[in-house]
Amino acid sequence: YLDIGKFGGLAETMDEAIRYSIVTDRDHDTRSPCVLAGPTCDSADVLYEKNPYALPDTLQAGDEVFIEGTGAYTSTYSAVAFNGFPPLRTFAI
């Protein structure tokens, strides 16, 4: 499980339309297919179920998973505080 999902800013992963680059500090380790899920307990908050990512077998709870290239588009869907989660903070650079 990730601390972000479709309802927290990754709506573009719906129907696996966009495949983001996912990086971890353990990328050199052996990998296996992995289904990623967001934190909302909503059955639709599953990322890349049809085409799972190969992630390191050694990942542990608390390890950082970097989802690269999400950019400004991720903040709009999360503005509604879905399922009790507060909206993401936005910073202008």
C-alpha positions in Angstrom: 0.0 0.0 0.0 1.1 3.5 -0.8 0.3 6.7 1.1 -1.1 8.1 -2.2 -3.5 6.7 -4.7 -6.1 7.5 -7.4 -8.1 9.7 -5.0 -5.1 11.5 -3.6 -3.7 12.8 -6.9 -3.0 9.9 -9.2 -6.3 10.0 -11.1 -4.4 9.7 -14.4 -3.7 6.0 -13.5 -7.3 5.2 -14.0 -7.6 2.5 -16.6 -3.8 2.5 -16.6 -3.8 5.4 -19.1 -0.5 6.9 -17.8 2.3 4.7 -16.6 4.5 6.7 -14.3 8.2 5.9 -13.7 8.5 4.4 -10.2 11.8 4.4 -8.4 13.0 3.1 -5.0 16.3 3.0 -3.1 16.2 -0.8 -3.6 16.0 -0.9 -7.4 19.2 -3.0 -7.6 17.5 -5.9 -5.8 15.5 -8.8 -7.3 12.1 -7.7 -8.5 8.7 -9.3 -8.8 5.3 -8.1 -10.2 3.5 -6.0 -7.7 0.0 -4.5 -7.6 0.0 -1.1 -5.9 -3.0 0.2 -3.9 -3.7 3.6 -2.4 -4.7 4.3 1.2 -8.5 5.0 0.9 -9.9 1.4 1.3 -11.9 2.1 -1.9 -11.9 -0.9 -4.2 -11.1 1.4 -7.2 -7.9 2.7 -5.5 -5.7 0.1 -7.1 -2.9 1.2 -9.5 -1.7 -0.9 -12.4 -3.6 -4.1 -11.6 -3.8 -5.2 -15.2 -0.1 -4.5 -15.9 1.8 -4.7 -12.5 5.1 -3.0 -11.9 8.1 -5.1 -11.1 9.2 -3.8 -7.7 12.0 -4.9 -5.4 11.2 -8.0 -3.3 13.0 -6.4 -0.4 10.7 -3.3 -0.1 9.6 -2.8 3.5 6.8 -0.8 5.1 8.1 2.7 5.4 10.4 2.6 2.4 10.1 5.5 0.0 8.6 4.9 -3.4 9.1 7.7 -5.8 6.5 8.2 -8.5 8.2 10.5 -11.0 6.7 12.9 -13.5 3.4 13.4 -11.8 3.7 17.2 -11.9 1.0 19.8 -11.4 -1.9 17.6 -12.6 -1.9 15.5 -9.4 -3.3 18.3 -7.1 -6.7 18.9 -8.8 -8.4 15.6 -8.1 -7.3 15.6 -4.5 -8.9 18.9 -3.7 -12.1 17.3 -2.5 -10.8 15.6 0.7 -12.0 12.2 -0.5 -12.8 9.6 2.2 -11.6 11.9 5.0 -8.1 12.5 3.6 -7.2 16.2 3.5 -6.4 17.9 0.2 -2.8 17.9 -0.9 -0.9 21.1 -0.2 0.1 23.1 -3.3 3.3 25.1 -3.6 4.0 27.5 -6.4 7.7 27.5 -7.5 
